[in-house]
């Protein structure tokens, strides 16, 4: 299903594009759900071969339950501040330079 060939009325164009856009939207949702299933099953200690036919709602419910059961210490209480992130980045940059600079020759 491609784009319509005639420009025509904008309302007609929207009407003809709607099925194509809906198909793409559903494909994105399904791809994301497949990824989510692949991520959540190992975290729950379940083999994906036993859960090949999970419904979309099951995948979402399992994910919500998993996130709710995460320890409170890993939530926003320990989120790094911007200054922490800056400091980490600065230290990582210095460490990388310390590894690279000795290998460089100065002409």
C-alpha positions as CSV (number, residue, x, y, z in Angstrom):
1,X,0.0,0.0,0.0
2,X,1.8,3.1,-1.2
3,X,1.1,6.8,-1.2
4,X,-1.8,8.0,-3.3
5,X,-0.8,9.4,-6.8
6,X,-3.2,12.3,-6.9
7,X,-2.8,15.3,-4.6
8,X,-6.6,16.0,-4.6
9,X,-8.4,17.1,-1.5
10,X,-6.5,17.2,1.8
11,X,-9.3,15.3,3.5
12,X,-9.2,12.6,0.9
13,X,-5.4,12.4,1.3
14,X,-5.8,12.0,5.0
15,X,-8.4,9.4,4.6
16,X,-6.3,7.4,2.2
17,X,-3.2,7.6,4.4
18,X,-4.9,6.6,7.6
19,X,-4.8,2.8,7.0
20,X,-1.1,3.1,6.1
21,X,-0.3,5.1,9.2
22,X,-2.3,2.8,11.4
23,X,-0.5,-0.2,10.0
24,X,2.9,1.5,10.8
25,X,1.7,2.4,14.3
26,X,0.7,-1.2,15.0
27,X,4.0,-2.5,13.6
28,X,5.9,-0.2,16.0
29,X,3.8,-1.3,19.0
30,X,4.3,-4.9,18.1
31,X,8.0,-4.5,17.7
32,X,8.3,-2.8,21.0
33,X,6.3,-5.5,22.7
34,X,8.5,-8.2,21.2
35,X,11.6,-6.3,22.6
36,X,9.9,-5.8,26.0
37,X,9.1,-9.5,26.1
38,X,12.7,-10.4,25.3
39,X,13.9,-8.1,28.0
40,X,11.4,-9.0,30.8
41,X,11.3,-12.8,30.6
42,X,15.0,-13.3,31.4
43,X,14.7,-10.8,34.3
44,X,11.9,-12.8,35.7
45,X,13.9,-16.1,35.3
46,X,11.6,-17.5,32.7
47,X,12.5,-19.2,29.4
48,X,11.1,-17.4,26.4
49,X,10.5,-20.8,24.7
50,X,7.7,-21.6,27.2
51,X,6.2,-18.2,26.7
52,X,6.1,-17.8,22.9
53,X,2.4,-17.0,22.7
54,X,1.9,-14.4,25.4
55,X,-0.8,-11.8,24.9
56,X,0.2,-8.2,24.7
57,X,-1.6,-7.5,28.0
58,X,0.3,-10.3,29.7
59,X,3.6,-8.8,28.6
60,X,2.6,-5.4,29.9
61,X,1.3,-6.8,33.2
62,X,4.5,-8.8,33.8
63,X,6.6,-5.6,33.1
64,X,4.5,-3.5,35.5
65,X,4.7,-6.1,38.2
66,X,8.5,-6.4,37.8
67,X,8.9,-2.6,37.9
68,X,6.7,-2.3,41.0
69,X,8.7,-5.0,42.8
70,X,12.1,-3.3,42.2
71,X,13.7,-2.2,45.5
72,X,12.9,1.3,46.5
73,X,16.6,2.1,46.8
74,X,17.0,1.9,43.0
75,X,14.3,4.5,42.4
76,X,14.6,8.3,42.3
77,X,16.2,8.5,45.7
78,X,19.5,7.4,44.3
79,X,19.3,9.2,40.9
80,X,22.5,11.1,40.2
81,X,22.3,14.8,40.1
82,X,23.6,16.7,37.0
83,X,26.8,17.6,38.9
84,X,27.4,13.8,39.6
85,X,26.9,13.0,36.0
86,X,29.3,15.8,35.0
87,X,31.9,14.5,37.4
88,X,31.5,11.0,36.2
89,X,31.9,12.1,32.6
90,X,34.9,14.2,33.4
91,X,36.6,11.3,35.2
92,X,35.9,8.9,32.4
93,X,37.3,11.4,29.9
94,X,40.5,11.7,32.0
95,X,40.9,8.0,32.2
96,X,40.5,7.6,28.5
97,X,43.1,10.3,27.8
98,X,45.5,8.6,30.2
99,X,45.2,5.4,28.2
100,X,45.5,7.1,24.8
101,X,48.1,9.8,25.3
102,X,51.0,7.6,26.1
103,X,50.5,5.8,22.7
104,X,50.6,9.1,20.8
105,X,53.9,10.5,19.4
106,X,54.5,14.2,19.5
107,X,56.3,15.4,16.3
